[in-house]
Amino acid sequence: MNAKLVARILLGVAYLLVAVFGFFVISQLAGCGLLEPKTVIDTVTIEKPVPVPCKIPPIDRPAWTIDRASPADDMVTLNRALRAELEQRRAYELLLEAGVKACQ
């Protein structure tokens, strides 16, 4: 056989291999466009209450004004002590409510 003929046959085989490989690559790439996406991942925020320990110091009970008054005191003194105790109880109640709010 002639060298030119062998070279021409090898060149034809090379062209054929390139053509087959190119067809394979193009068919594979075209197939990717036809497929539907498998799954779409959506991020969902779930709000779930989580128990948190309450970290406020204990609220001390004040010494009530009426506890310091004696039954022998006159009515004016007892009345003043009771009015002062009302204000003390309101302040103490506000502290307790603030403590409960801080723990929620």
C-alpha positions in Angstrom: 0.0 0.0 0.0 0.9 3.5 -0.6 1.8 5.8 2.2 -0.5 8.5 0.9 -3.4 6.0 0.9 -2.7 5.0 4.5 -2.5 8.6 5.6 -5.7 9.4 3.8 -7.5 6.4 5.5 -6.1 7.4 9.0 -7.3 11.0 8.3 -10.7 9.7 7.4 -10.9 7.6 10.5 -9.8 10.6 12.6 -12.6 12.8 11.0 -15.1 10.0 11.7 -14.0 9.7 15.4 -14.2 13.5 15.8 -17.7 13.5 14.2 -18.9 10.7 16.4 -17.4 12.3 19.6 -18.9 15.6 18.6 -22.3 14.0 18.0 -22.1 12.3 21.4 -21.2 15.5 23.2 -23.9 17.5 21.5 -26.6 14.8 22.2 -25.6 14.8 25.9 -25.8 18.6 26.2 -29.1 18.7 24.4 -30.5 16.0 26.7 -29.8 18.2 29.8 -32.1 20.9 28.5 -35.0 18.5 28.2 -35.0 17.2 31.8 -37.2 18.9 34.4 -35.4 20.0 37.6 -35.6 17.2 40.1 -36.5 19.2 43.2 -36.5 22.8 44.3 -35.4 23.4 47.8 -37.4 26.1 49.5 -36.3 27.5 52.8 -39.1 27.7 55.3 -38.9 29.6 58.6 -40.7 27.8 61.4 -41.3 29.8 64.5 -41.4 27.6 67.5 -41.4 28.8 71.1 -38.3 27.7 72.9 -38.2 27.6 76.7 -35.8 30.1 78.2 -34.9 30.2 81.9 -36.0 33.3 83.7 -32.9 35.2 84.8 -34.2 38.0 86.9 -33.3 38.4 90.6 -36.1 37.5 93.1 -38.2 40.5 94.0 -38.2 41.1 97.7 -41.4 41.8 99.5 -41.2 45.2 101.2 -42.0 45.8 104.9 -45.5 47.2 104.9 -46.2 50.4 106.7 -49.3 49.0 108.5 -47.2 46.2 110.0 -45.2 48.9 112.0 -48.4 50.5 113.4 -49.9 49.3 116.6 -53.5 48.8 117.3 -53.2 51.4 120.1 -52.4 54.2 117.6 -55.1 56.8 116.8 -57.2 56.7 113.7 -55.3 59.4 111.8 -52.0 57.4 112.2 -53.6 54.2 111.0 -55.2 56.0 108.1 -51.9 57.4 107.0 -50.2 54.0 107.4 -52.9 52.4 105.2 -52.6 55.0 102.5 -48.8 54.7 102.5 -49.3 50.9 102.2 -51.5 51.3 99.2 -48.7 53.2 97.4 -46.2 50.5 98.5 -48.4 47.8 97.1 -48.9 49.6 93.8 -45.1 49.9 93.5 -44.6 46.3 94.5 -47.2 45.2 91.9 -45.5 47.1 89.2 -42.2 45.4 90.0 -43.9 42.0 89.9 -45.5 42.7 86.6 -42.2 43.9 85.2 -40.6 40.6 86.4 -43.3 38.5 84.8 -43.0 40.5 81.5 -39.2 40.0 81.5 -39.7 36.2 81.8 -42.1 35.9 78.9 
